[in-house]
Amino acid sequence: MKIFVFLIALLGTISSSFGQSLYLRTFGDSTNNAIIFLHGGPGYNAASFEATTAQVLADQGYYVIVYDRRGEGRSGEVSADFTFEESISDLNFIYDSLKISKASLIGHSFGGMIATKFAQVEQDKVNSLVLVSAPINLQESFKTILHACQVIYSQQKDVQSWAYVNALSQTDSSTIAYSSECFRLAMRNGFYLPKKATGAAKKIIKQFEQQEKLYKAASKMEKAGPLGFIRNEKYTTIDLTDDLKNLVANELKIYAVYGQEDGLYSFEQVEKLTNIIGSDNLKYLSRCSHSPFIDQQETFLKQVALWVQ
């Protein structure tokens, strides 16, 4: 379904002619270099970045755009097919509506997959691509999660949980049941959070918690997105390695930030990406997990300033 849009600046939404709207907010001067943030999921939203980082990044001299994808988060009421084609089309509408000819894309987690897919077909619109805790190959991430869980349960002498993980590892890894259980185990074992947050990160989180509306939005995950993307795109089986190699060969500037305590990615996975984009273009941060823009915000902002011109 095509959405015909017009911009409602005061409301911060992009709305269709039949009353549906995509949640969108902008920060900073529209004449500055544009950065578009693509949130994780599927089924999540941009609230955490919006609340903690968007304005700070805009204060560095950027025009920052955050939005929730169609059918997800605060755009949840918008009819969605949950395909990459649709996500690319909606992102193009945002470019057109905000009169942006070129932007840098910051793709967080699953948003990095969407950003990479967009760059493949619209490279002339992408100034640079910044991958933040983004999966290149989720099948490798699932193996990383399950192996780490087995180590934990073995150390805890939790025979029942160890056996469960072992049984899960032998099931069909392409199914929504398998991927959902892997992500649940990652959440249960704290793989998305640093073991010991920095003082600065704790302060950011405390300030985030005080923004009740955004904090509440950030706590929600919805089922329609994962079900739709796995049905239509089999996104958990995608390997972006060749796509990234082709973009590098086409001279697109690609950068990445990952946390050393992000339980979704092993050192070997991060090393593979480093070999594709170059060691100068990837930062692997200590005391940092799945949200570097919170866990190590100062370093994250410094790297964006160096990379996004």
Secondary structure, 3 states (H helix, E strand, C coil): CCCCEEEECCCCEEEECCCCEEEEEEECCCCCEEEEEECCCCCCCCHHHHHHCHHHHHCCCEEEEEECCCCCHHHCCCCCCCCHHHHHHHHHHHHHHCCCCCEEEEEECHHHHHHHHHHHHCHHHEEEEEEECCCCEHHHHHHHHHHHHHHHHHHCCCHHHHHHHHHHCCCCCCCHHHHHHHHHHHHHCCCCCCCCCCHHHHHHHHHHHCCHHHHHHHCCCCCHHHHHHHHHHCHHHCECHHHHHHHHHCCCEEEEEEECCCCCCCHHHHHHHHHHHCHHHEEEECCCCCCHHHHCHHHHHHHHHHHCC
